[in-house]
C-alpha cells in the first residue's frame, strides 16, 4: 500500500466534513500537504468508483457521492488500488529454469492470502464517518474551523 490510500482517505474525510460544499483540489492539496495533481488523480479514481462527484469550472470541485456512513475504507482501497496487488507478488518474474523460482510465486501467494483477507475485513469495518468522528474527537478545533 502506498500514500495514495492515505491521500484518498484524507480527501474523503475532508469532504465529509465539508458536507455538500464542493471542495477544490487546491483546497484539498493545501490541507493534505501534497500537490494538487496527485489529489486530482485520486479524485478521478474515486469518481470512477462512484465515491465522489466532480464538477468542472467556476464553483466546481468534488464532494461525496454518498453518505460517509456508506463509504468503507475497503471501497477506498479498492478504488485506488485497482489492479495492484498488496504484496506485489505478481510483479516478480521468476526464472522458470530455477527449481526454487518455479514454486516461490504460488507459495508466497498462498502464504499471504490470509493476511490480505484480514486487512480487507478490517478495512470493510471502518467507514469515512468513523474516521471523521475519531479525527474530530482528537482535534475538536479542526471540526469547528471547517464548519465556520
ChimeraX attribute file (.defattr): number of C-alpha atoms within 10 A of each C-alpha:
attribute: neighborCount
match mode: 1-to-1
recipient: residues
	/A:1	13
	/A:2	9
	/A:3	8
	/A:4	17
	/A:5	18
	/A:6	14
	/A:7	21
	/A:8	24
	/A:9	21
	/A:10	18
	/A:11	26
	/A:12	27
	/A:13	22
	/A:14	22
	/A:15	23
	/A:16	21
	/A:17	20
	/A:18	16
	/A:19	15
	/A:20	12
	/A:21	15
	/A:22	17
	/A:23	21
	/A:24	21
	/A:25	22
	/A:26	16
	/A:27	15
	/A:28	23
	/A:29	18
	/A:30	12
	/A:31	12
	/A:32	17
	/A:33	10
	/A:34	13
	/A:35	13
	/A:36	17
	/A:37	12
	/A:38	15
	/A:39	22
	/A:40	18
	/A:41	15
	/A:42	22
	/A:43	26
	/A:44	19
	/A:45	20
	/A:46	25
	/A:47	18
	/A:48	13
	/A:49	15
	/A:50	15
	/A:51	23
	/A:52	18
	/A:53	17
	/A:54	17
	/A:55	13
	/A:56	9
	/A:57	6
	/A:58	6
	/A:59	11
	/A:60	14
	/A:61	20
	/A:62	25
	/A:63	25
	/A:64	26
	/A:65	17
	/A:66	13
	/A:67	13
	/A:68	21
	/A:69	12
	/A:70	14
	/A:71	21
	/A:72	22
	/A:73	23
	/A:74	17
	/A:75	19
	/A:76	25
	/A:77	20
	/A:78	17
	/A:79	22
	/A:80	24
	/A:81	16
	/A:82	9
	/A:83	8
	/A:84	13
	/A:85	12
	/A:86	15
	/A:87	13
	/A:88	10
	/A:89	15
	/A:90	13
	/A:91	10
	/A:92	8
	/A:93	10
	/A:94	15
	/A:95	10
	/A:96	10
	/A:97	8
	/A:98	9
	/A:99	10
	/A:100	11
	/A:101	13
	/A:102	14
	/A:103	12
	/A:104	13
	/A:105	17
	/A:106	13
	/A:107	10
	/A:108	12
	/A:109	15
	/A:110	10
	/A:111	11
	/A:112	14
	/A:113	12
	/A:114	11
	/A:115	11
	/A:116	15
	/A:117	11
	/A:118	11
	/A:119	12
	/A:120	16
	/A:121	13
	/A:122	13
	/A:123	16
	/A:124	16
	/A:125	11
	/A:126	16
	/A:127	22
	/A:128	23
	/A:129	19
	/A:130	16
	/A:131	19
	/A:132	20
	/A:133	15
	/A:134	12
	/A:135	14
	/A:136	14
	/A:137	12
	/A:138	11
	/A:139	10
	/A:140	12
	/A:141	11
	/A:142	13
	/A:143	18
	/A:144	11
	/A:145	8
	/A:146	10
	/A:147	10
	/A:148	5
